[in-house]
Amino acid sequence: MRIRKQYILLVVVLALLVLDCCSIKKLAMNQVANALTAPGGSTVFTGDNDPELVGDALPFAIKMYESMMVSIPWHEGLKLQTGSLYIMYANAFLQSPAEMLPDIEFDKQEFLLNRARNLYLRGRDIILKALDKKHPGFLKNMNEKNYDRALAPMKKEDAPFLYWGAAGWLGAYAIDPLDMKIGLTVPGAKAMMDKVLQVDKNFEKGTIHDFYVSYYGAMPENMGGDANKAREHYKKALEAAGGKTTSPHLSLATSVSVNEQNLKEFRELLNKVLEADPDVDPENRLVNILNQRKARWLLKHAGDFFLEGTDEEDEQNSEDELK
């Protein structure tokens, strides 16, 4: 009998030790997750000056974050980081390179764009589920188009989730605007961006205004497009970033300037991107370098976006360079 009692006690002690080890492991993982998702941690990627290095490293980093997210599902920071990295990768290293491929590489372009669309939605869904966990009923109300009710409890601390969730949503739609299944849900993504502007008017040093430059500049008028509003947000974006960002120049050039067939403005804006020093804004060095790559490509292929005037000006520019 005494042996049996000792055996039972040993089993209980071992069980407690196992539980304690699990708790220690979870505590350690939680501390690592806190360190990885602390403010400024993402600048390891966004502050780099080697896009290829970051592009090669991001897939591993994303899956590492995702693995940790599965192990400690209560960690909101990991969900935001994982979802936003999927969306960043889809935009910077899949969609943008695909759009700069020559027509002869159509199959490769389609493959990259399909990957980008998939990862945009994957990142979006991770973030939307995180919002629903924090604010029960969020997804139900969004699906039922009760946007005011869904977004009513959102505060400034929710702005990053709202922004990146909507960015993934709209990124997927931009790749295939004929996909009516996503198209019909776009007002929900726009409502999320509007909420970001409401709770944090200069979110991420004007990043929210840069979104509106592209949104109002690219959308047709019957869907809410408005060149004047795009230009207003362009000024606000530059002001909020202290003039250090190149993204608003690129956004205005590729939306309003193209729609208005204003080649002169298009060139001026893209040259502003090229004249910028990426090191002036160390936290966003990578973004500015990638923007400069895109600006060079756009200037070289201006004839693809403008109906008149490019051949003569390109010829004149070439002669000027020779002189």
RARA-V283185 format. One record per residue. PHI is phi in whole degrees, 0 to 359 (* if undefined). Layout:
phi=PHI
phi=PHI
//
This chain:
phi=*
phi=295
phi=298
phi=297
phi=296
phi=296
phi=296
phi=298
phi=298
phi=297
phi=299
phi=296
phi=298
phi=298
phi=297
phi=295
phi=295
phi=298
phi=298
phi=295
phi=297
phi=298
phi=295
phi=297
phi=299
phi=295
phi=297
phi=296
phi=295
phi=296
phi=293
phi=297
phi=299
phi=299
phi=292
phi=290
phi=254
phi=295
phi=308
phi=94
phi=295
phi=290
phi=293
phi=301
phi=267
phi=290
phi=266
phi=285
phi=250
phi=236
phi=303
phi=294
phi=299
phi=294
phi=299
phi=286
phi=277
phi=301
phi=304
phi=296
phi=299
phi=298
phi=292
phi=295
phi=300
phi=294
phi=297
phi=294
phi=298
phi=292
phi=286
phi=232
phi=295
phi=276
phi=278
phi=294
phi=300
phi=294
phi=295
phi=296
phi=295
phi=296
phi=297
phi=292
phi=293
phi=302
phi=290
phi=299
phi=297
phi=301
phi=284
phi=282
phi=242
phi=234
phi=294
phi=300
phi=298
phi=297
phi=291
phi=263
phi=283
phi=291
phi=303
phi=295
phi=260
phi=302
phi=299
phi=294
phi=299
phi=297
phi=298
phi=294
phi=292
phi=294
phi=297
phi=300
phi=300
phi=299
phi=285
phi=303
phi=289
phi=296
phi=296
phi=303
phi=295
phi=300
phi=287
phi=296
phi=293
phi=295
phi=295
phi=291
phi=294
phi=283
phi=233
phi=309
phi=98
phi=302
phi=294
phi=301
phi=292
phi=295
phi=296
phi=270
phi=64
phi=270
phi=295
phi=299
phi=291
phi=295
phi=262
phi=306
phi=280
phi=289
phi=242
phi=302
phi=294
phi=271
phi=305
phi=299
phi=294
phi=296
phi=296
phi=289
phi=298
phi=291
phi=297
phi=296
phi=301
phi=288
phi=297
phi=296
phi=293
phi=298
phi=290
phi=219
phi=296
phi=272
phi=282
phi=293
phi=300
phi=279
phi=304
phi=290
phi=262
phi=305
phi=304
phi=293
phi=293
phi=297
phi=297
phi=294
phi=296
phi=299
phi=292
phi=301
phi=299
phi=290
phi=270
phi=207
phi=298
phi=239
phi=314
phi=50
phi=55
phi=94
phi=303
phi=296
phi=291
phi=299
phi=302
phi=291
phi=301
phi=292
phi=295
phi=290
phi=282
phi=266
phi=290
phi=294
phi=301
phi=288
phi=244
phi=105
phi=295
phi=199
phi=298
phi=295
phi=295
phi=299
phi=292
phi=297
phi=289
phi=301
phi=296
phi=293
phi=296
phi=295
phi=295
phi=296
phi=266
phi=65
phi=75
phi=275
phi=270
phi=257
phi=300
phi=300
phi=300
phi=295
phi=295
phi=292
phi=297
phi=278
phi=245
phi=297
phi=300
phi=291
phi=298
phi=272
phi=53
phi=261
phi=295
phi=299
phi=296
phi=306
phi=293
phi=299
phi=295
phi=291
phi=292
phi=296
phi=297
phi=289
phi=282
phi=290
phi=264
phi=303
phi=284
phi=293
phi=237
phi=304
phi=293
phi=239
phi=303
phi=298
phi=301
phi=293
phi=294
phi=295
phi=297
phi=292
phi=298
phi=294
phi=297
phi=298
phi=295
phi=296
phi=297
phi=292
phi=249
phi=304
phi=298
phi=283
phi=244
phi=236
phi=280
phi=225
phi=93
phi=289
phi=298
phi=296
phi=291
phi=297
phi=295
phi=296
phi=297
phi=295
phi=295
phi=300
phi=295
phi=294
phi=291
//
